[in-house]
Amino acid sequence: MMNNRRKFLRDTAAGLCWPLLMTSAAAAAPSPRPRPKVAAIFTVLRFRSHAYNILENFLGPYYFNGQLIDPGVDVVALYADQFPSDDMARDVSQRLGIPLYPTIAAAMCCGSNKLSVDAALLIGEHGDYPYNALGQHLYPRKRFFDEAVAVMERDNRFVPVFNDKHFSYRWDWAREMFDTARRHRFPLMGGSSVPLAMRAPQLDLPENPHIEEAVAIHGGGLESYDFHALEVLQSIVESRHQGETGIRQVQLLYGDAFQRARNEGRWSTALVEAAMQAEQQLGAKRQPFPKAGVFAATRKYEPPARPKGDYAISLLYNDGLRATALKLGSGSDRWNFACRLRGESDIRATAFFNGPWGNRCLFKALSHAIQRMFIEQREPYPAERTLLTTGVVEAVMHSYRDRGQAIRTPHLDINYTARDWSALRETGKTWEVITVDTPQPTKFAPRPYTALRREKE
């Protein structure tokens, strides 16, 4: 009966907290490690929202590096903060048999009076939330974190937490979240999906490289896409020979200031050209973004004005490293990087390919990394990386409010040592299985891992 129950939970990806009846023989037999039970706590669930893109890889099998992967965890509880007109949360809960709870505490407890899950999946992106005077989008990531951790603290049991993207729009809240995880000794993961993407050409720096200068390039918007470019940048430069030493100054350069800085050589045009050339050489094909029915709900809060045209985020690290994150052109699929190492005349450059379905594809590798953390109880890469990029994003918004003034950042004196996480990166093998001709599912209908594996075989 134990085996039948496990097979049912694996095949349905529901994993409800039901009582287990076992014979004495089954009880005596050795059993594999239980699959972690996960509470999924999100702002909204609608087509191609972050909750959609992550949960489709948690509630059914997905491809990673060309292999069909069983998530290895069971989502047993849902919490949705908002229900727009195109909401899918209620329907998904009913069809898949996963309870949708009215509060985060109830989801963490599966409706009981004690912590009943082994991990918290916090997805605080998308939804209709206001902006503050700095122009920051006030996503409730800190509230999600606090309410989940409150249950852990009450029961004195702590489980891994994933927090989608940067920890919070406020630095003091982000620091508190990080410190709370360290104090209670539970794994914490956040950050961008882009660093896990396929790199073309392949880019792996030598051990302990002496990086003299680096650039990362995107084509999206202030704050939201800046964060991804900063994570791409940080995920590579953190491996330099002295380890990460922190950042002492951040400055947003836009308008005339951007043109002057470029003419004055504030960043290397050769690095920018190499990074853009890598994108051109990639020549990847993607399906057009499916506009129909996407984010159709009426919005109460509209984003504030943003810088027009190209801009740059200039970073000065404590060890003297110069780095720049640039927004060039317009397009959500642009993720490029280039750097120069001491003693080398050639520039090392790469483009990050998201996949034939655009940024939706990035969440396959990200979901895999999250699941490994939930199963292994270990951060896949240091949470200090995302703490640092979170602080940079906030400093960028202060610089924007102050009309491009340089912002001193003594609080970003963050030191840590990188470790090898290359096994979590997509190699591109998946895009030999999922191609630009593969129809993109538009209904949230994950299927059991075993059924799809049999079909594949």
One Martini backbone bead per residue (centre of mass of N, CA, C, O) as a GRO file, in nm:
protein
  457
    1MET     BB    1   0.055   0.064  -0.017
    2MET     BB    2   0.294   0.248  -0.022
    3ASN     BB    3   0.359   0.219  -0.322
    4ASN     BB    4   0.086   0.313  -0.429
    5ARG     BB    5   0.093   0.590  -0.303
    6ARG     BB    6   0.351   0.691  -0.437
    7LYS     BB    7   0.251   0.659  -0.722
    8PHE     BB    8   0.015   0.853  -0.698
    9LEU     BB    9   0.175   1.105  -0.619
   10ARG     BB   10   0.359   1.107  -0.867
   11ASP     BB   11   0.132   1.108  -1.090
   12THR     BB   12  -0.034   1.372  -0.970
   13ALA     BB   13   0.121   1.593  -0.799
   14ALA     BB   14  -0.027   1.640  -0.513
   15GLY     BB   15   0.037   1.541  -0.213
   16LEU     BB   16  -0.156   1.487   0.007
   17CYS     BB   17  -0.235   1.485   0.363
   18TRP     BB   18  -0.261   1.164   0.408
   19PRO     BB   19  -0.318   0.885   0.549
   20LEU     BB   20  -0.119   0.595   0.640
   21LEU     BB   21  -0.148   0.257   0.539
   22MET     BB   22   0.016  -0.030   0.690
   23THR     BB   23   0.182  -0.298   0.686
   24SER     BB   24   0.415  -0.471   0.856
   25ALA     BB   25   0.590  -0.537   0.609
   26ALA     BB   26   0.612  -0.249   0.497
   27ALA     BB   27   0.731  -0.124   0.758
   28ALA     BB   28   0.997  -0.306   0.756
   29ALA     BB   29   1.073  -0.189   0.504
   30PRO     BB   30   1.271  -0.017   0.324
   31SER     BB   31   1.279   0.337   0.259
   32PRO     BB   32   1.271   0.600   0.091
   33ARG     BB   33   1.303   0.916   0.061
   34PRO     BB   34   1.101   1.151   0.107
   35ARG     BB   35   0.906   1.368  -0.044
   36PRO     BB   36   0.886   1.683  -0.059
   37LYS     BB   37   0.677   1.922   0.080
   38VAL     BB   38   0.496   2.192  -0.086
   39ALA     BB   39   0.449   2.542  -0.063
   40ALA     BB   40   0.262   2.755  -0.278
   41ILE     BB   41   0.342   3.109  -0.293
   42PHE     BB   42   0.146   3.362  -0.462
   43THR     BB   43   0.017   3.613  -0.638
   44VAL     BB   44  -0.025   3.487  -0.941
   45LEU     BB   45  -0.226   3.273  -1.173
   46ARG     BB   46  -0.113   3.289  -1.507
   47PHE     BB   47  -0.026   3.316  -1.810
   48ARG     BB   48   0.319   3.346  -1.783
   49SER     BB   49   0.368   3.358  -1.513
   50HIS     BB   50   0.576   3.273  -1.268
   51ALA     BB   51   0.391   3.060  -1.147
   52TYR     BB   52   0.344   2.908  -1.406
   53ASN     BB   53   0.647   2.854  -1.493
   54ILE     BB   54   0.712   2.691  -1.231
   55LEU     BB   55   0.468   2.490  -1.175
   56GLU     BB   56   0.493   2.324  -1.442
   57ASN     BB   57   0.777   2.202  -1.301
   58PHE     BB   58   0.623   2.074  -1.030
   59LEU     BB   59   0.345   1.915  -1.154
   60GLY     BB   60   0.555   1.808  -1.369
   61PRO     BB   61   0.733   1.728  -1.617
   62TYR     BB   62   1.067   1.808  -1.747
   63TYR     BB   63   1.323   1.971  -1.922
   64PHE     BB   64   1.681   1.886  -1.874
   65ASN     BB   65   1.927   1.847  -2.076
   66GLY     BB   66   1.720   1.644  -2.249
   67GLN     BB   67   1.572   1.546  -1.987
   68LEU     BB   68   1.333   1.380  -1.818
   69ILE     BB   69   1.189   1.525  -1.521
   70ASP     BB   70   1.143   1.464  -1.194
   71PRO     BB   71   1.084   1.677  -0.941
   72GLY     BB   72   1.080   1.521  -0.638
   73VAL     BB   73   0.816   1.678  -0.559
   74ASP     BB   74   0.527   1.800  -0.357
   75VAL     BB   75   0.246   1.980  -0.408
   76VAL     BB   76   0.008   2.057  -0.124
   77ALA     BB   77  -0.007   2.384  -0.147
   78LEU     BB   78  -0.201   2.691  -0.184
   79TYR     BB   79  -0.137   3.052  -0.251
   80ALA     BB   80  -0.330   3.345  -0.330
   81ASP     BB   81  -0.330   3.700  -0.344
   82GLN     BB   82  -0.464   3.704  -0.636
   83PHE     BB   83  -0.776   3.748  -0.861
   84PRO     BB   84  -0.797   3.774  -1.163
   85SER     BB   85  -0.977   3.736  -1.452
   86ASP     BB   86  -0.725   3.522  -1.545
   87ASP     BB   87  -0.744   3.309  -1.342
   88MET     BB   88  -0.606   2.967  -1.234
   89ALA     BB   89  -0.606   2.867  -0.936
   90ARG     BB   90  -0.886   2.739  -0.894
   91ASP     BB   91  -0.873   2.535  -1.125
   92VAL     BB   92  -0.613   2.390  -1.045
   93SER     BB   93  -0.703   2.296  -0.769
   94GLN     BB   94  -0.943   2.126  -0.867
   95ARG     BB   95  -0.806   1.942  -1.087
   96LEU     BB   96  -0.543   1.854  -0.890
   97GLY     BB   97  -0.611   1.848  -0.573
   98ILE     BB   98  -0.509   2.132  -0.451
   99PRO     BB   99  -0.516   2.322  -0.198
  100LEU     BB  100  -0.670   2.646  -0.140
  101TYR     BB  101  -0.566   2.886   0.070
  102PRO     BB  102  -0.634   3.187   0.261
  103THR     BB  103  -0.344   3.140   0.390
  104ILE     BB  104  -0.017   3.096   0.457
  105ALA     BB  105  -0.040   2.934   0.719
  106ALA     BB  106  -0.234   2.719   0.606
  107ALA     BB  107  -0.041   2.617   0.386
  108MET     BB  108   0.195   2.535   0.582
  109CYS     BB  109  -0.035   2.334   0.738
  110CYS     BB  110  -0.263   2.203   0.568
  111GLY     BB  111  -0.500   2.302   0.781
  112SER     BB  112  -0.360   2.286   1.036
  113ASN     BB  113  -0.160   2.342   1.356
  114LYS     BB  114   0.102   2.266   1.174
  115LEU     BB  115   0.380   2.208   1.024
  116SER     BB  116   0.347   2.032   0.680
  117VAL     BB  117   0.617   2.116   0.540
  118ASP     BB  118   0.953   2.119   0.355
  119ALA     BB  119   0.871   2.381   0.178
  120ALA     BB  120   0.907   2.718   0.029
  121LEU     BB  121   0.730   2.873  -0.250
  122LEU     BB  122   0.814   3.200  -0.347
  123ILE     BB  123   0.600   3.413  -0.571
  124GLY     BB  124   0.666   3.771  -0.612
  125GLU     BB  125   0.527   3.797  -0.916
  126HIS     BB  126   0.313   3.977  -1.024
  127GLY     BB  127   0.051   4.179  -1.040
  128ASP     BB  128  -0.142   4.435  -0.858
  129TYR     BB  129   0.090   4.676  -0.763
  130PRO     BB  130   0.237   4.925  -0.628
  131TYR     BB  131   0.417   5.233  -0.615
  132ASN     BB  132   0.671   5.430  -0.528
  133ALA     BB  133   0.869   5.715  -0.524
  134LEU     BB  134   1.108   5.541  -0.669
  135GLY     BB  135   0.953   5.314  -0.859
  136GLN     BB  136   0.884   5.070  -0.696
  137HIS     BB  137   0.777   4.749  -0.680
  138LEU     BB  138   0.535   4.625  -0.431
  139TYR     BB  139   0.616   4.343  -0.358
  140PRO     BB  140   0.530   4.073  -0.113
  141ARG     BB  141   0.796   3.918  -0.016
  142LYS     BB  142   0.827   3.979   0.287
  143ARG     BB  143   0.550   3.881   0.376
  144PHE     BB  144   0.575   3.594   0.284
  145PHE     BB  145   0.822   3.528   0.455
  146ASP     BB  146   0.716   3.601   0.738
  147GLU     BB  147   0.468   3.405   0.740
  148ALA     BB  148   0.630   3.146   0.700
  149VAL     BB  149   0.836   3.178   0.939
  150ALA     BB  150   0.634   3.197   1.173
  151VAL     BB  151   0.564   2.897   1.166
  152MET     BB  152   0.846   2.790   1.222
  153GLU     BB  153   0.894   2.936   1.493
  154ARG     BB  154   0.656   2.815   1.648
  155ASP     BB  155   0.767   2.499   1.577
  156ASN     BB  156   1.078   2.468   1.548
  157ARG     BB  157   1.082   2.449   1.217
  158PHE     BB  158   1.304   2.437   0.931
  159VAL     BB  159   1.283   2.540   0.587
  160PRO     BB  160   1.319   2.584   0.276
  161VAL     BB  161   1.365   2.891   0.072
  162PHE     BB  162   1.202   3.047  -0.201
  163ASN     BB  163   1.280   3.363  -0.375
  164ASP     BB  164   1.170   3.549  -0.614
  165LYS     BB  165   1.423   3.710  -0.692
  166HIS     BB  166   1.443   3.963  -0.515
  167PHE     BB  167   1.389   3.996  -0.187
  168SER     BB  168   1.356   4.324  -0.196
  169TYR     BB  169   1.299   4.669  -0.228
  170ARG     BB  170   1.428   4.662   0.057
  171TRP     BB  171   1.719   4.642   0.222
  172ASP     BB  172   1.643   4.586   0.521
  173TRP     BB  173   1.461   4.347   0.448
  174ALA     BB  174   1.667   4.173   0.302
  175ARG     BB  175   1.866   4.147   0.537
  176GLU     BB  176   1.663   4.014   0.729
  177MET     BB  177   1.613   3.761   0.564
  178PHE     BB  178   1.901   3.659   0.561
  179ASP     BB  179   1.949   3.658   0.871
  180THR     BB  180   1.723   3.461   0.937
  181ALA     BB  181   1.836   3.219   0.784
  182ARG     BB  182   2.105   3.210   0.941
  183ARG     BB  183   1.994   3.184   1.230
  184HIS     BB  184   1.811   2.914   1.147
  185ARG     BB  185   1.950   2.736   0.925
  186PHE     BB  186   1.823   2.792   0.633
  187PRO     BB  187   1.772   2.768   0.315
  188LEU     BB  188   1.843   3.026   0.062
  189MET     BB  189   1.665   3.133  -0.239
  190GLY     BB  190   1.721   3.326  -0.534
  191GLY     BB  191   1.683   3.508  -0.821
  192SER     BB  192   1.776   3.434  -1.140
  193SER     BB  193   1.732   3.247  -1.444
  194VAL     BB  194   1.958   3.334  -1.654
  195PRO     BB  195   2.233   3.200  -1.552
  196LEU     BB  196   2.108   2.900  -1.642
  197ALA     BB  197   2.156   2.936  -1.925
  198MET     BB  198   2.249   2.908  -2.227
  199ARG     BB  199   2.577   2.928  -2.375
  200ALA     BB  200   2.671   3.151  -2.659
  201PRO     BB  201   2.926   3.074  -2.627
  202GLN     BB  202   3.098   2.895  -2.436
  203LEU     BB  203   3.143   2.988  -2.077
  204ASP     BB  204   3.456   2.932  -1.894
  205LEU     BB  205   3.638   3.019  -1.649
  206PRO     BB  206   3.900   3.020  -1.488
  207GLU     BB  207   4.051   2.975  -1.210
  208ASN     BB  208   4.078   3.254  -1.054
  209PRO     BB  209   4.022   3.518  -1.205
  210HIS     BB  210   4.141   3.821  -1.363
  211ILE     BB  211   3.918   4.073  -1.362
  212GLU     BB  212   3.894   4.393  -1.512
  213GLU     BB  213   3.623   4.372  -1.697
  214ALA     BB  214   3.253   4.414  -1.721
  215VAL     BB  215   2.952   4.312  -1.908
  216ALA     BB  216   2.593   4.364  -1.920
  217ILE     BB  217   2.301   4.284  -2.132
  218HIS     BB  218   1.985   4.441  -2.200
  219GLY     BB  219   1.613   4.504  -2.315
  220GLY     BB  220   1.459   4.621  -2.076
  221GLY     BB  221   1.366   4.727  -1.762
  222LEU     BB  222   1.354   4.892  -1.493
  223GLU     BB  223   1.456   4.673  -1.236
  224SER     BB  224   1.343   4.404  -1.354
  225TYR     BB  225   1.591   4.368  -1.571
  226ASP     BB  226   1.833   4.460  -1.415
  227PHE     BB  227   1.847   4.219  -1.225
  228HIS     BB  228   1.929   4.008  -1.436
  229ALA     BB  229   2.191   4.143  -1.531
  230LEU     BB  230   2.324   4.144  -1.247
  231GLU     BB  231   2.320   3.834  -1.214
  232VAL     BB  232   2.491   3.766  -1.451
  233LEU     BB  233   2.735   3.923  -1.363
  234GLN     BB  234   2.773   3.802  -1.070
  235SER     BB  235   2.787   3.491  -1.151
  236ILE     BB  236   3.084   3.549  -1.271
  237VAL     BB  237   3.259   3.760  -1.095
  238GLU     BB  238   3.258   3.590  -0.821
  239SER     BB  239   3.516   3.402  -0.931
  240ARG     BB  240   3.737   3.564  -0.857
  241HIS     BB  241   4.045   3.546  -0.700
  242GLN     BB  242   3.926   3.702  -0.419
  243GLY     BB  243   3.651   3.712  -0.447
  244GLU     BB  244   3.401   3.858  -0.291
  245THR     BB  245   3.389   4.228  -0.182
  246GLY     BB  246   3.200   4.424  -0.309
  247ILE     BB  247   3.018   4.748  -0.321
  248ARG     BB  248   3.071   5.118  -0.329
  249GLN     BB  249   2.925   5.194  -0.621
  250VAL     BB  250   2.630   5.354  -0.774
  251GLN     BB  251   2.520   5.430  -1.123
  252LEU     BB  252   2.289   5.611  -1.318
  253LEU     BB  253   2.294   5.633  -1.681
  254TYR     BB  254   2.119   5.890  -1.863
  255GLY     BB  255   2.093   6.033  -2.141
  256ASP     BB  256   2.340   6.256  -2.149
  257ALA     BB  257   2.512   6.092  -1.947
  258PHE     BB  258   2.540   5.845  -2.125
  259GLN     BB  259   2.686   5.977  -2.365
  260ARG     BB  260   2.929   6.083  -2.208
  261ALA     BB  261   3.028   5.815  -2.088
  262ARG     BB  262   3.079   5.678  -2.358
  263ASN     BB  263   3.282   5.893  -2.474
  264GLU     BB  264   3.478   5.859  -2.208
  265GLY     BB  265   3.504   5.545  -2.133
  266ARG     BB  266   3.347   5.407  -1.888
  267TRP     BB  267   3.329   5.183  -2.103
  268SER     BB  268   3.383   4.917  -2.307
  269THR     BB  269   3.320   4.891  -2.642
  270ALA     BB  270   3.446   4.613  -2.697
  271LEU     BB  271   3.268   4.455  -2.503
  272VAL     BB  272   2.997   4.529  -2.625
  273GLU     BB  273   3.051   4.420  -2.909
  274ALA     BB  274   3.104   4.126  -2.822
  275ALA     BB  275   2.829   4.076  -2.689
  276MET     BB  276   2.656   4.139  -2.945
  277GLN     BB  277   2.791   3.930  -3.131
  278ALA     BB  278   2.700   3.680  -2.977
  279GLU     BB  279   2.403   3.720  -3.044
  280GLN     BB  280   2.430   3.708  -3.354
  281GLN     BB  281   2.560   3.419  -3.360
  282LEU     BB  282   2.329   3.265  -3.236
  283GLY     BB  283   2.058   3.286  -3.406
  284ALA     BB  284   1.796   3.245  -3.258
  285LYS     BB  285   1.481   3.082  -3.232
  286ARG     BB  286   1.150   3.225  -3.176
  287GLN     BB  287   0.860   3.258  -3.057
  288PRO     BB  288   0.609   3.444  -3.042
  289PHE     BB  289   0.445   3.625  -2.829
  290PRO     BB  290   0.148   3.547  -2.663
  291LYS     BB  291  -0.095   3.788  -2.648
  292ALA     BB  292  -0.343   3.640  -2.618
  293GLY     BB  293  -0.470   3.665  -2.292
  294VAL     BB  294  -0.239   3.837  -2.168
  295PHE     BB  295  -0.279   4.026  -1.917
  296ALA     BB  296  -0.605   4.131  -1.923
  297ALA     BB  297  -0.626   4.277  -1.677
  298THR     BB  298  -0.716   4.532  -1.497
  299ARG     BB  299  -0.533   4.811  -1.389
  300LYS     BB  300  -0.464   5.010  -1.108
  301TYR     BB  301  -0.145   5.005  -1.147
  302GLU     BB  302   0.088   5.218  -1.285
  303PRO     BB  303   0.374   5.281  -1.415
  304PRO     BB  304   0.622   5.478  -1.408
  305ALA     BB  305   0.847   5.663  -1.524
  306ARG     BB  306   1.114   5.610  -1.754
  307PRO     BB  307   1.384   5.582  -1.911
  308LYS     BB  308   1.494   5.692  -2.215
  309GLY     BB  309   1.644   5.461  -2.362
  310ASP     BB  310   1.953   5.423  -2.296
  311TYR     BB  311   2.150   5.261  -2.028
  312ALA     BB  312   2.357   5.272  -1.720
  313ILE     BB  313   2.529   5.062  -1.476
  314SER     BB  314   2.763   5.166  -1.246
  315LEU     BB  315   3.036   4.972  -1.104
  316LEU     BB  316   3.218   4.969  -0.786
  317TYR     BB  317   3.446   4.781  -0.649
  318ASN     BB  318   3.649   4.720  -0.379
  319ASP     BB  319   3.884   4.586  -0.583
  320GLY     BB  320   3.833   4.768  -0.872
  321LEU     BB  321   3.618   4.665  -1.029
  322ARG     BB  322   3.471   4.703  -1.349
  323ALA     BB  323   3.114   4.752  -1.406
  324THR     BB  324   2.837   4.695  -1.651
  325ALA     BB  325   2.491   4.767  -1.694
  326LEU     BB  326   2.300   4.740  -1.995
  327LYS     BB  327   2.057   4.920  -2.188
  328LEU     BB  328   1.983   4.787  -2.516
  329GLY     BB  329   1.728   4.856  -2.651
  330SER     BB  330   1.451   4.623  -2.738
  331GLY     BB  331   1.406   4.328  -2.539
  332SER     BB  332   1.352   4.016  -2.361
  333ASP     BB  333   1.608   3.834  -2.511
  334ARG     BB  334   1.850   4.004  -2.384
  335TRP     BB  335   2.165   3.821  -2.290
  336ASN     BB  336   2.478   3.963  -2.219
  337PHE     BB  337   2.846   3.894  -2.214
  338ALA     BB  338   3.163   4.052  -2.099
  339CYS     BB  339   3.530   4.006  -2.072
  340ARG     BB  340   3.850   4.085  -1.914
  341LEU     BB  341   4.165   3.945  -1.877
  342ARG     BB  342   4.452   3.924  -1.745
  343GLY     BB  343   4.679   3.887  -2.018
  344GLU     BB  344   4.445   3.927  -2.233
  345SER     BB  345   4.336   4.016  -2.558
  346ASP     BB  346   4.092   3.854  -2.550
  347ILE     BB  347   3.754   3.832  -2.550
  348ARG     BB  348   3.495   3.729  -2.333
  349ALA     BB  349   3.190   3.591  -2.476
  350THR     BB  350   2.820   3.591  -2.438
  351ALA     BB  351   2.501   3.428  -2.486
  352PHE     BB  352   2.175   3.399  -2.353
  353PHE     BB  353   1.955   3.133  -2.407
  354ASN     BB  354   1.629   3.077  -2.332
  355GLY     BB  355   1.437   2.991  -2.585
  356PRO     BB  356   1.171   2.916  -2.804
  357TRP     BB  357   0.970   3.047  -2.560
  358GLY     BB  358   1.152   3.212  -2.418
  359ASN     BB  359   1.143   3.290  -2.079
  360ARG     BB  360   0.989   3.033  -2.004
  361CYS     BB  361   1.239   2.836  -2.035
  362LEU     BB  362   1.411   2.929  -1.783
  363PHE     BB  363   1.232   2.763  -1.559
  364LYS     BB  364   1.360   2.483  -1.577
  365ALA     BB  365   1.634   2.527  -1.442
  366LEU     BB  366   1.529   2.670  -1.193
  367SER     BB  367   1.350   2.443  -1.087
  368HIS     BB  368   1.577   2.241  -1.054
  369ALA     BB  369   1.736   2.403  -0.841
  370ILE     BB  370   1.513   2.416  -0.629
  371GLN     BB  371   1.470   2.111  -0.594
  372ARG     BB  372   1.755   2.050  -0.494
  373MET     BB  373   1.728   2.214  -0.237
  374PHE     BB  374   1.485   2.065  -0.114
  375ILE     BB  375   1.626   1.782  -0.112
  376GLU     BB  376   1.934   1.866  -0.001
  377GLN     BB  377   1.947   2.116   0.192
  378ARG     BB  378   2.092   2.323  -0.029
  379GLU     BB  379   2.255   2.570  -0.163
  380PRO     BB  380   2.350   2.613  -0.493
  381TYR     BB  381   2.412   2.914  -0.411
  382PRO     BB  382   2.485   3.196  -0.279
  383ALA     BB  383   2.279   3.429  -0.121
  384GLU     BB  384   2.472   3.674  -0.145
  385ARG     BB  385   2.422   3.744  -0.436
  386THR     BB  386   2.124   3.846  -0.402
  387LEU     BB  387   2.182   4.051  -0.186
  388LEU     BB  388   2.359   4.230  -0.366
  389THR     BB  389   2.160   4.281  -0.605
  390THR     BB  390   1.941   4.405  -0.434
  391GLY     BB  391   2.109   4.656  -0.347
  392VAL     BB  392   2.158   4.765  -0.632
  393VAL     BB  393   1.869   4.816  -0.720
  394GLU     BB  394   1.807   5.024  -0.505
  395ALA     BB  395   2.036   5.224  -0.584
  396VAL     BB  396   1.929   5.282  -0.867
  397MET     BB  397   1.664   5.420  -0.769
  398HIS     BB  398   1.808   5.648  -0.621
  399SER     BB  399   1.960   5.759  -0.866
  400TYR     BB  400   1.708   5.830  -1.028
  401ARG     BB  401   1.586   6.031  -0.825
  402ASP     BB  402   1.889   6.187  -0.831
  403ARG     BB  403   1.971   6.227  -1.135
  404GLY     BB  404   2.243   6.030  -1.140
  405GLN     BB  405   2.368   5.985  -0.880
  406ALA     BB  406   2.599   5.872  -0.683
  407ILE     BB  407   2.601   5.573  -0.476
  408ARG     BB  408   2.679   5.491  -0.172
  409THR     BB  409   2.769   5.132  -0.052
  410PRO     BB  410   2.858   5.013   0.247
  411HIS     BB  411   2.633   4.777   0.275
  412LEU     BB  412   2.795   4.618   0.020
  413ASP     BB  413   3.003   4.465   0.218
  414ILE     BB  414   3.024   4.166   0.054
  415ASN     BB  415   3.145   3.844   0.143
  416TYR     BB  416   3.237   3.574  -0.086
  417THR     BB  417   3.237   3.233  -0.210
  418ALA     BB  418   3.242   3.062  -0.476
  419ARG     BB  419   3.079   2.794  -0.659
  420ASP     BB  420   3.003   2.511  -0.822
  421TRP     BB  421   2.702   2.528  -1.069
  422SER     BB  422   2.708   2.395  -1.364
  423ALA     BB  423   2.497   2.152  -1.334
  424LEU     BB  424   2.243   2.375  -1.347
  425ARG     BB  425   2.290   2.421  -1.643
  426GLU     BB  426   2.198   2.482  -1.956
  427THR     BB  427   2.326   2.337  -2.263
  428GLY     BB  428   2.083   2.284  -2.508
  429LYS     BB  429   1.945   1.998  -2.528
  430THR     BB  430   1.646   2.084  -2.500
  431TRP     BB  431   1.645   2.242  -2.792
  432GLU     BB  432   1.624   1.949  -2.940
  433VAL     BB  433   1.328   1.892  -2.833
  434ILE     BB  434   1.261   2.191  -2.801
  435THR     BB  435   1.128   2.384  -3.051
  436VAL     BB  436   1.000   2.622  -3.262
  437ASP     BB  437   0.781   2.383  -3.354
  438THR     BB  438   0.678   2.358  -3.073
  439PRO     BB  439   0.406   2.357  -2.910
  440GLN     BB  440   0.259   2.583  -2.687
  441PRO     BB  441   0.129   2.564  -2.399
  442THR     BB  442  -0.192   2.719  -2.260
  443LYS     BB  443  -0.256   2.495  -2.059
  444PHE     BB  444  -0.282   2.391  -1.728
  445ALA     BB  445  -0.155   2.041  -1.785
  446PRO     BB  446  -0.002   1.842  -1.616
  447ARG     BB  447   0.170   1.535  -1.634
  448PRO     BB  448   0.270   1.245  -1.560
  449TYR     BB  449   0.579   1.117  -1.560
  450THR     BB  450   0.528   0.816  -1.637
  451ALA     BB  451   0.360   0.869  -1.893
  452LEU     BB  452   0.572   1.037  -2.054
  453ARG     BB  453   0.796   0.825  -2.047
  454ARG     BB  454   0.648   0.609  -2.206
  455GLU     BB  455   0.608   0.777  -2.462
  456LYS     BB  456   0.909   0.829  -2.518
  457GLU     BB  457   0.981   0.513  -2.526
   0.00000   0.00000   0.00000
